[in-house]
Amino acid sequence: MKLTFSKNLDYSQENDISSLINEFKEHKRYDFVRELKNEELLKSVKDVYKKYQHFKSFAQIGIGGSSLGPEMLISALAKNDVQFTFFNNIDADDTYSKLNKLNIRDTLFYVVSKSGGTAETMATFSIITNELLKSGVKEQDLKDHIVFATDPKESSLLKLGSELGITCLDIPPFVGGRYSVLTPVGTLPALFAGIDIELMLSSAYEYGINNFDSDDFKNTCRSVLSAYEDGINETVLMPYSSKLRDLSFWFVQLWAESLGKKKDGKRIGLTPVPSYGATDQHSQMQLFMEGPLNKLMLLIHVQNTENDFSLKNSFNHSRLKMLSEYSLKELMDAEFFGTLKALDEQGVPYINLSIESVNEKSLGQIIVYFELLTSITGLALGIDPFDQPGVEAGKIYSFEWLEKLK
């Protein structure tokens, strides 16, 4: 992965990024890198996969970080015909529609909740178990259709799993939900999708260990912080790849939930905006180019694709004649590099991440790159990038509302 920075970004400021990085290496929250080398954790996932690999339909029940990361892995790298369903919301019509498309007895249900008590996840779990029981599955046989992933020590789901004999995979205690995609949260569905998780984990680990101290990474941190000081408080992630579209939605949670906080009564936040090229050149790009100069663009360029198409044709049409000499990939590249030039002219700051292709190696690096960038940015701003106190009040009031229905 190579990084280039627009001329509108300042990363020359002297600050304490190096010391923050060194301190964070000793922090328990750095476990999202350290746990990538946890051979016992890897073996447990592979063992579960071997036990249940006969299922050709896989349904993940989770919300937020318990779903966004796995969805991103599957959409980017899936290599086989296993059917994937993600129960990632509590919309009743959506739940009905997804259930209606499943052969429920031929589906492995993966229930993911770090705390073990996430209300939305438990609600969907109760629906799934009811459907399994209605289909003729006995309660003692639910263990043959369900796997849990949760905290190995403090989780009510762990206790329920023990009571029902359901296999439980561990989510490392100090790896928060939005940082958990490369734990069993994401690696089990990845195995069902034919993804080489060992390559992905080793690549991510190597980046997290060896590139954390690199000038490129430090310059990224300095660029983000300098831009924020100058009033740039929105961050657009725009990969030029349909395969990486869901990466943008995973990034939104990571960035928003980590960096939107109160500090000493002051509201701090770098609002993430999901986008992808070239599609959003025809929807959001007008705003990015000529709207308020409060956005930092994070662009991802894919150098090579597995497939390409010639645009050669014999039609008497000016634009078709012009395109006839090129391929579809060359057109995508032209739009990408044309956008970079236009952003420079408009004074819109950007960071360009260039990867050779969309594969396990590059995606592992990108994931850890953004996790580390989020962590250091939060710490540099003097906030905790690993908690989410802002969502707790809403949860309390939601249950108060439910109580009134009794």
Order of alpha helices (4+ residues) and beta strands (2+ residues): beta-alpha-alpha-alpha-beta-alpha-beta-alpha-beta-alpha-beta-alpha-beta-alpha-alpha-alpha-beta-alpha-beta-beta-beta-alpha-beta-alpha-alpha-beta-alpha-alpha
